[in-house]
Amino acid sequence: MSPGDPPLSHRILSVFAFAILVAAPAVAEPVCGTETHIRYGETRAYFQDVWAGCTPTGECQLSASKIDKTQAVNISHEARFTLQAGTPLLGLKLMSVTDAVAIDKPMQLVYGKDSANLTGAVETRGNVVNEYHVKDPAQADTIARAAIAKTNVARWIFTTESGETKTVELPLRGAAKALDWITCMAKPAH
């Protein structure tokens, strides 16, 4: 240690403070009327049970997940509503971390007193075997908007590849505000 150098405790404190700054998500200004932060290269905001995020290119999503702390990723199932730049239609993707879903067997999404029959209406894309996309864009948009508008909890009922029927509750509180936010974010000005 040279004369005039800060004490070791100050240097350790400086390194610790720098590490906290690097690890914490970057805070952004309010955008579209909502407090946001930057994470994984996208602007994100939280709305009760759901989070929403948009990339700089205007591709946006909102996500409702069943929290499961026994899983490495802390979720077991998810409904993701997507809004691609240049289209007003919402996409709908359901994901299962813990169950192999038989997409050719009975499947439905129940929201409020209504439901959508998804039997044969979903597909996997690319090499991702645990994400189930509603194939028809108009059907995906209708289901997504109805689920967001009509309920705080959607129930995904599906059949596993082993033949077991499962029901998973996906919380949607805050999804209507998140949809308003991603719609604003997807506009060219953002």
Residue frames relative to the residue before (quaternion, step in Angstrom):
aa qw qx qy qz dx dy dz
M 1.0000 0.0000 0.0000 0.0000 0.00 0.00 0.00
S 0.3161 -0.7547 0.5502 0.1669 3.56 -0.87 0.97
P 0.5766 -0.5495 0.4460 0.4083 3.57 -1.16 0.45
G 0.7627 0.3398 -0.2725 0.4782 3.58 -0.96 0.84
D 0.5343 0.5997 -0.4205 0.4221 3.63 1.23 -0.20
P 0.5250 -0.6201 0.4564 0.3627 3.60 -1.04 0.63
P 0.6097 -0.5550 0.4017 0.3986 3.58 -1.13 0.53
L 0.6679 -0.5199 0.3639 0.3889 3.56 -1.22 0.56
S 0.6334 0.5396 -0.3409 0.4375 3.61 0.95 -0.76
H 0.6507 0.4977 -0.3221 0.4745 3.63 1.02 -0.71
R 0.6458 0.5119 -0.3261 0.4632 3.58 1.01 -0.76
I 0.6423 0.5075 -0.3205 0.4766 3.60 0.98 -0.82
L 0.6447 0.5178 -0.3159 0.4653 3.58 0.96 -0.85
S 0.6453 0.5176 -0.3191 0.4624 3.60 0.98 -0.79
V 0.6499 0.4987 -0.3121 0.4812 3.60 0.95 -0.83
F 0.6477 0.5160 -0.3144 0.4641 3.59 0.96 -0.85
A 0.6589 0.4986 -0.3111 0.4695 3.62 0.91 -0.88
F 0.6386 0.5151 -0.3270 0.4691 3.60 0.98 -0.78
A 0.6461 0.5251 -0.3208 0.4515 3.60 0.95 -0.85
I 0.6380 0.5123 -0.3270 0.4728 3.60 1.00 -0.76
L 0.6549 0.5143 -0.3159 0.4547 3.59 0.92 -0.84
V 0.6711 0.4913 -0.3007 0.4667 3.58 0.96 -0.81
A 0.7087 0.4755 -0.2656 0.4485 3.60 0.93 -0.85
A 0.6466 0.5344 -0.3316 0.4316 3.61 1.05 -0.63
P 0.5232 -0.6181 0.4663 0.3561 3.60 -1.06 0.64
A 0.5237 -0.6361 0.4649 0.3241 3.56 -1.08 0.71
V 0.3428 -0.7315 0.5522 0.2063 3.56 -0.94 0.88
A 0.1606 -0.7829 0.5967 0.0721 3.55 -0.91 0.93
E 0.6176 -0.5213 0.4355 0.3964 3.53 -1.32 0.26
P 0.6115 -0.5147 0.4175 0.4323 3.60 -1.19 0.35
V 0.0730 -0.7833 0.6174 -0.0023 3.55 -0.94 0.97
C 0.8340 0.0239 -0.0705 0.5467 3.56 -0.89 1.00
G 0.7158 -0.4942 0.2417 0.4301 3.55 1.00 0.91
T 0.6989 0.4385 -0.2595 0.5018 3.59 1.22 0.21
E 0.4948 -0.6230 0.5152 0.3186 3.56 -1.10 0.76
T 0.0537 -0.8160 0.5753 -0.0171 3.56 -0.87 0.95
H 0.0909 -0.7410 0.6504 0.1406 3.51 -1.40 -0.04
I 0.4455 -0.6697 0.5251 0.2780 3.55 -1.27 0.33
R 0.1366 0.7687 -0.6138 0.1171 3.57 -0.86 0.99
Y 0.8438 0.0446 -0.0754 0.5295 3.57 -0.94 0.92
G 0.6998 -0.5039 0.2643 0.4318 3.57 1.04 0.78
E 0.7003 0.4053 -0.2890 0.5117 3.58 1.20 0.19
T 0.4834 -0.6163 0.5301 0.3246 3.54 -1.27 0.45
R 0.0622 -0.8204 0.5683 -0.0118 3.59 -0.74 1.08
A 0.0413 -0.7590 0.6492 0.0289 3.50 -1.32 0.54
Y 0.2962 -0.7579 0.5598 0.1565 3.55 -1.18 0.59
F 0.0677 -0.7868 0.6130 -0.0259 3.54 -1.00 0.96
Q 0.7863 -0.2814 0.1254 0.5355 3.59 -0.03 1.33
D 0.8602 -0.0611 0.0577 0.5030 3.63 -0.46 -1.16
V 0.7470 0.3885 -0.2121 0.4961 3.61 1.15 -0.36
W 0.2208 -0.7172 0.6308 0.1974 3.52 -1.29 0.32
A 0.1641 -0.7635 0.6176 0.0935 3.53 -1.23 0.52
G 0.0085 -0.8057 0.5920 -0.0186 3.54 -1.11 0.67
C 0.1004 -0.7813 0.6147 0.0404 3.54 -1.20 0.65
T 0.3899 -0.6973 0.5552 0.2312 3.53 -1.07 0.83
P 0.6583 -0.5020 0.3666 0.4245 3.60 -1.20 0.22
T 0.6576 0.5087 -0.3153 0.4574 3.63 1.18 -0.42
G 0.5889 -0.6183 0.3548 0.3808 3.60 1.26 0.06
E 0.4775 0.6175 -0.4734 0.4081 3.60 1.19 0.34
C 0.0425 -0.8369 0.5437 -0.0470 3.56 -0.58 1.19
Q 0.0446 -0.7836 0.6193 0.0208 3.53 -1.29 0.43
L 0.1042 -0.7346 0.6562 0.1379 3.49 -1.32 0.33
S 0.1925 -0.8203 0.5381 0.0252 3.51 -0.95 0.95
A 0.0871 -0.7547 0.6495 0.0307 3.53 -1.01 0.97
S 0.0315 -0.8400 0.5400 -0.0422 3.57 -0.56 1.15
K 0.3834 -0.6471 0.6007 0.2709 3.51 -1.26 0.58
I 0.3127 -0.7693 0.5313 0.1678 3.55 -0.49 1.22
D 0.0748 0.7657 -0.6328 0.0879 3.55 -0.96 0.97
K 0.2504 -0.8204 0.5012 0.1146 3.57 -0.10 1.32
T 0.5723 0.5795 -0.4011 0.4193 3.62 1.21 -0.11
Q 0.6334 0.5165 -0.3245 0.4762 3.59 1.27 -0.27
A 0.5933 -0.5915 0.4124 0.3578 3.58 -1.09 0.68
V 0.7327 0.3914 -0.2276 0.5081 3.60 1.08 -0.69
N 0.4723 -0.7223 0.3866 0.3252 3.61 1.36 0.12
I 0.7161 0.3185 -0.2724 0.5582 3.61 1.20 0.23
S 0.2893 -0.7519 0.5613 0.1896 3.55 -1.23 0.46
H 0.7928 0.0439 0.0075 0.6078 3.58 1.14 -0.67
E 0.0593 -0.8095 0.5841 -0.0032 3.55 -1.14 0.61
A 0.1688 -0.6980 0.6794 0.1506 3.51 -1.32 0.56
R 0.0467 -0.7974 0.6017 0.0008 3.55 -0.80 1.01
F 0.1766 -0.7663 0.6150 0.0571 3.52 -0.82 1.13
T 0.1068 -0.8312 0.5454 0.0150 3.58 -0.64 1.10
L 0.1074 -0.7556 0.6435 0.0576 3.52 -1.20 0.66
Q 0.2054 -0.7983 0.5596 0.0859 3.56 -0.43 1.24
A 0.5799 -0.5776 0.4408 0.3684 3.55 -1.10 0.67
G 0.8142 0.2811 -0.2098 0.4626 3.55 -0.98 0.89
T 0.7397 0.3105 -0.2365 0.5482 3.61 1.20 0.09
P 0.3835 -0.7278 0.5136 0.2438 3.60 -0.99 0.74
L 0.5793 0.6230 -0.3647 0.3784 3.62 1.25 -0.23
L 0.3478 -0.7096 0.5749 0.2120 3.54 -1.03 0.86
G 0.2856 -0.7115 0.6119 0.1943 3.53 -1.11 0.72
L 0.1815 -0.7721 0.5980 0.1154 3.58 -1.22 0.40
K 0.0098 0.7768 -0.6271 0.0571 3.51 -0.84 1.12
L 0.1526 -0.7536 0.6337 0.0850 3.56 -0.98 0.91
M 0.0891 -0.8102 0.5789 0.0219 3.57 -0.96 0.83
S 0.1087 -0.7715 0.6238 0.0612 3.51 -1.13 0.75
V 0.2663 -0.7579 0.5782 0.1429 3.56 -0.75 1.08
T 0.7951 0.3767 -0.1537 0.4498 3.56 0.97 -0.89
D 0.7738 0.3144 -0.1735 0.5218 3.63 1.12 -0.43
A 0.3460 -0.6744 0.6048 0.2442 3.55 -1.15 0.69
V 0.2019 -0.8157 0.5374 0.0716 3.56 -0.40 1.27
A 0.3170 -0.7210 0.5870 0.1873 3.56 -0.99 0.93
I 0.2423 -0.8255 0.4917 0.1349 3.60 -0.19 1.24
D 0.6547 0.4874 -0.3212 0.4802 3.60 1.24 -0.18
K 0.6122 0.5155 -0.3423 0.4922 3.60 1.31 0.15
P 0.7321 -0.4317 0.2740 0.4500 3.62 -1.22 0.27
M 0.1136 0.7625 -0.6242 0.1265 3.53 -0.97 1.03
Q 0.1095 0.7890 -0.6016 0.0602 3.56 -1.04 0.77
L 0.2647 -0.7039 0.6296 0.1949 3.49 -1.35 0.35
V 0.1481 -0.7925 0.5903 0.0401 3.55 -0.68 1.17
Y 0.0457 0.7789 -0.6210 0.0744 3.55 -0.87 1.03
G 0.8056 -0.0268 -0.0467 0.5900 3.53 -0.48 1.24
K 0.7734 -0.2818 0.2425 0.5136 3.57 -0.87 -0.99
D 0.6469 0.5107 -0.3087 0.4748 3.59 1.29 -0.08
S 0.0671 -0.7822 0.6161 0.0646 3.52 -1.30 0.25
A 0.2719 -0.7267 0.6066 0.1730 3.51 -1.33 0.38
N 0.3443 -0.7143 0.5725 0.2085 3.55 -0.88 0.97
L 0.1138 -0.8216 0.5580 0.0262 3.57 -0.58 1.17
T 0.3625 0.7372 -0.4962 0.2810 3.58 1.27 0.14
G 0.8403 0.0880 -0.1108 0.5234 3.55 -0.64 1.16
A 0.6208 0.5800 -0.3298 0.4117 3.60 1.26 -0.10
V 0.6952 0.4357 -0.2729 0.5024 3.60 1.27 -0.09
E 0.1051 -0.7752 0.6204 0.0556 3.53 -1.28 0.45
T 0.3890 -0.6355 0.5902 0.3107 3.52 -1.32 0.27
R 0.2201 -0.7804 0.5730 0.1192 3.56 -1.18 0.52
G 0.8131 0.1430 -0.1446 0.5455 3.53 -1.00 0.86
N 0.7182 -0.4115 0.3154 0.4641 3.55 -0.99 -0.79
V 0.4792 0.6560 -0.4439 0.3781 3.60 1.23 0.37
V 0.1757 -0.8524 0.4894 0.0549 3.57 -0.30 1.27
N 0.7194 0.4377 -0.2672 0.4684 3.62 1.18 -0.18
E 0.6124 0.4820 -0.3679 0.5073 3.59 1.24 0.42
Y 0.1300 -0.8120 0.5689 0.0065 3.54 -0.76 1.14
H 0.1482 -0.8168 0.5572 0.0218 3.55 -0.33 1.35
V 0.4265 -0.6387 0.5653 0.3009 3.57 -1.05 0.78
K 0.4550 -0.7492 0.4218 0.2321 3.57 -0.59 1.24
D 0.7538 0.3861 -0.2094 0.4888 3.57 0.76 -1.04
P 0.4335 -0.7339 0.4531 0.2612 3.64 -0.53 1.10
A 0.6577 0.4984 -0.3264 0.4611 3.62 0.94 -0.78
Q 0.6472 0.5032 -0.3173 0.4766 3.60 0.99 -0.81
A 0.6331 0.5293 -0.3330 0.4563 3.60 0.96 -0.84
D 0.6584 0.5135 -0.3028 0.4595 3.58 0.93 -0.93
T 0.6608 0.5101 -0.3082 0.4563 3.60 0.88 -0.93
I 0.6750 0.4854 -0.2942 0.4714 3.60 0.86 -0.96
A 0.6738 0.5138 -0.3067 0.4334 3.59 0.81 -1.01
R 0.6958 0.4715 -0.2843 0.4612 3.59 0.82 -0.97
A 0.6442 0.5113 -0.3234 0.4678 3.61 1.01 -0.76
A 0.6561 0.5071 -0.3211 0.4574 3.61 0.89 -0.88
I 0.6692 0.4971 -0.3027 0.4620 3.58 0.90 -0.90
A 0.7140 0.4705 -0.2587 0.4493 3.60 0.93 -0.87
K 0.7874 0.4226 -0.1785 0.4118 3.59 0.95 -0.85
T 0.8370 0.1535 -0.0623 0.5215 3.61 1.06 -0.32
N 0.4229 -0.6677 0.5489 0.2721 3.52 -1.35 0.30
V 0.7670 0.1734 -0.1122 0.6075 3.57 1.29 -0.28
A 0.1622 -0.7551 0.6281 0.0949 3.55 -0.82 1.03
R 0.2263 -0.7521 0.6005 0.1505 3.56 -1.14 0.62
W 0.1846 -0.7588 0.6193 0.0805 3.54 -0.80 1.11
I 0.0655 -0.7900 0.6096 -0.0064 3.56 -0.56 1.20
F 0.1187 0.8052 -0.5656 0.1328 3.56 -0.64 1.11
T 0.4050 -0.6690 0.5658 0.2614 3.52 -1.37 0.23
T 0.3670 -0.7183 0.5439 0.2314 3.55 -0.89 0.92
E 0.6587 -0.5053 0.3754 0.4121 3.57 -1.26 0.25
S 0.6565 0.4854 -0.3147 0.4842 3.60 1.20 -0.40
G 0.6119 -0.6047 0.3246 0.3930 3.61 1.31 0.10
E 0.5188 0.6400 -0.4135 0.3878 3.59 1.25 -0.01
T 0.3182 -0.7169 0.5847 0.2070 3.58 -1.03 0.82
K 0.0625 -0.8010 0.5953 -0.0039 3.56 -0.85 1.02
T 0.1535 -0.7456 0.6406 0.1003 3.54 -1.24 0.62
V 0.0548 -0.7926 0.6070 -0.0165 3.54 -0.79 1.10
E 0.2729 -0.7559 0.5737 0.1581 3.56 -0.87 0.97
L 0.1212 -0.7842 0.6081 0.0250 3.54 -0.90 1.04
P 0.3343 -0.7802 0.4919 0.1940 3.61 -0.45 1.17
L 0.1195 -0.8202 0.5589 0.0260 3.57 -0.90 0.98
R 0.3313 0.7345 -0.5341 0.2560 3.62 1.16 0.30
G 0.7835 0.2787 -0.2360 0.5028 3.55 -0.79 1.02
A 0.4843 0.7001 -0.4245 0.3084 3.60 1.23 -0.23
A 0.6240 0.5389 -0.3580 0.4384 3.62 1.00 -0.69
K 0.6638 0.4718 -0.3033 0.4947 3.60 0.98 -0.80
A 0.6295 0.5251 -0.3347 0.4648 3.59 1.03 -0.72
L 0.6317 0.5211 -0.3312 0.4687 3.60 1.03 -0.75
D 0.6249 0.5202 -0.3367 0.4750 3.61 0.98 -0.79
W 0.6693 0.5119 -0.2981 0.4485 3.56 0.96 -0.91
I 0.6968 0.4498 -0.3057 0.4677 3.64 0.79 -0.87
T 0.5925 0.5525 -0.3678 0.4565 3.59 1.12 -0.57
C 0.6496 0.4903 -0.3020 0.4965 3.59 1.01 -0.81
M 0.6822 0.5041 -0.2907 0.4426 3.59 0.89 -0.94
A 0.6617 0.5301 -0.3131 0.4281 3.60 1.04 -0.69
K 0.5128 0.6310 -0.4257 0.3969 3.58 1.25 -0.23
P 0.6483 -0.5842 0.3336 0.3566 3.61 -1.05 0.76
A 0.6093 0.5823 -0.3682 0.3925 3.66 1.05 -0.59
H 0.7193 0.4068 -0.2509 0.5042 3.63 1.18 -0.40
